[in-house]
Amino acid sequence: MDVEQQGRRQSFAFDRDARPDNAGWSPRARRLIEETHALCVSWLEAPLRACLFDVEQRLYSRAERSRNNLEQQRCLFSRQLLQQHRPLLERSFLEGVRKHFSGLGAAGAASQAHLPAHRPLELLDQAEHEQHVAVQTLVARGEARHGSPLFELGYRFAVLVSQPPLEGEDLPLGPQALASAFREGGAVLPDFPVDHHVLMLQSFDTAVVGALGSLYDTVNEHLRADGILPQLRAFPTTSRTQTERQPRGNAGDNATGQVVRQAPAPAATTSTLPAPGRSDSIAVLDNLREMLAQHRAGQGALSYHPSGRSATPEELQLALDALQLHVSDVADHARRELRSAHALREELLTQLNTGKPAGAHQTHLSDEQGDTVELVAMLFEQLGHQLQHDGSAHSLLGDLQLPLLRMAVADKGFFNQREHPARKLLGMVTEAANDWLDVPDGDVDRSLAAKLNQLVDRARREPPSTGLYTSLLADIEHHLGLLNRKAQIAERRQVEAMQGRERLEQARRRAADLMTERFERCNPRGLLRTLLERAWSDVLALTLLRHGEDSEAFALRLRITDQLLGQQPVADQGLLQSEVESGLQQIGMHAEEAVQVAQRLLGISATAPAANASDNTATTTELALKLKQHQRLGEHVAPETPAVAPAPPPVPDAPESPEHRIYQRLRQLPFGTWFEFIDPNSGRVTQRKLAWYSPVSGNGLFVTRRGLRDEEVSLQHLAHEMACGRVREMAHVRDNLLDRAWQALTSHLRQVTRPMTTPPRQGA
């Protein structure tokens, strides 16, 4: 059921399951190193593929410019070789990166390993020399280009593993370590020329090493947000960018000329992909704020201009942190009250001004901060409206609101980037809780509930950053992938079981029809009739299932049936007895009983002769009773089969009747269509998926989201229930809950601001 789209390149997210490991790491160091490794693998995906694509283009260009046929074939062969071994090269490179991460903390041993060993003098290999020179050039250029973030990374990783500052190949994200891993990964290409290896290193320098700045900024920001040397700077002076980030209204507060400690930089500059241009990225947030301003102008509510000064980003984060600690201690009903924009704003102002003397200037929220608080509150309100039930999803939303608000305050990309990891995590957690946990039939996956609670607790406990939400997103995606695969396997088993039961029922009906035809020509009595009706009919059905009606084995069974009925002569009575015994044993009869039935049926004397005729009669009666008590083929599945719906009403012949139109549509529906079943007594709605239906019998199998069997319903009965309004088909929705919440939020703002807009240009 998991069919990958043709032509779509598989993401090498499979390598993310291979985490770095070192027994000497502390728990905190292990967590941060694993998160950093996940960020690195996620970031490297696009640049590495761009690098390999560039190598292919360069080889093709060389082939076109070559002056002889041999050189052209050499370049084209290398290009073809690279295309064939490209997945293996990617895996080998990522494995090398993982090994460098695993080597953190063993810098002393690594340094000793890098010392030149005492060996005899020998001529320098030309190929080795060329690649060594290319690597050294790449490393020197990369370290010069990214000197400042590399300096910070070396110190922060050194703090994690209690080592001196790391550099060179000891720093797993450094140019030298990445170039070494890429060079070792290129060894998987057999018979790859040396000059083409050098060409690959040049492309790696351009596509990967040249763009490492964004990765270094992301990792530094992630470690800084987790408290790893938060005040460390490559240069102690305040940069121009940092000065511009200071609040405009606080110039008088910092007139002493002291260097102001900056709050963590917005995570938009630390995304794992190159950030788009500022003019494009803030358009969504600006539009939402403009509509909010128009709404406030008409309502006179939520004014953000009292006396005092605006809160700095650092002060707002501290207030949110304190509020989050306070909210975690209150009851559930109070937590729901804090979802409103007004309550959130009042609590934030209380936290910002706690401890100030009476008469002192109060700290308030700036326009942008107030708009962010209100927009996040409105988004969560709309998201709550999209949920089906008040349950786990609502509780998780309440726990996620403040962590997501902290992320939205620190990173404008939360509103502007559709693929922002915090947004994707919010949508995925809400969807998972709504679909898998909030089910009325109690079919709840406890492992998923524990995983979601674990992720939410971690989001509340750790400082907000892009790296944190990237790690959380990868974790929940992996868990949901396993859950979906389990559901698909369970569903497939249920479908195969129903298909097997239907084939068995068809085979039994066909065997019964064939037996009825023969009974019309010859009416047997006694033990023979009991045998043919209760046992040999199942032998025919089993042979029909295994070999088919046109097979030689089935023809042999029919010939034996005719011989037992006396319709065909018996050439070899011993062979006939053997075939009867074999057939009876195949349907589960014990060997001794099969021998007794065959001997009694064919009139063959047993090894121990009977005492008198009365004993023989008793034996025949006993065998007949055993045959009647013998379990028929397929009867063992009856207790497991749920109660089938009552007999469906016949489908009306009138084409204009609603039931007829619904029935015709149901016969054309694809497998996997979801339906809602409404209990007329309680009004409870349950969702079930039509996993399969039989074109022959018209019975459909419905399963739960976990792939478990629910019930079998005929299409006629389903059409009748839909016409009565007790069942309805669920429309296919492309947008998820979060997308629908965003659309509802935008539509709401447009609706409330439409009367205040001026006719010429200010339409929504």
Beta strands, then each sheet from edge to edge (+ up, - down):
strand 1: 309-310
strand 2: 363-364
strand 3: 673-678
strand 4: 685-693
strand 5: 699-703
strand 6: 709-714
strand 7: 727-729
sheet 1: 1+ 2+
sheet 2: 6+ 5- 4+ 3- 7+
end
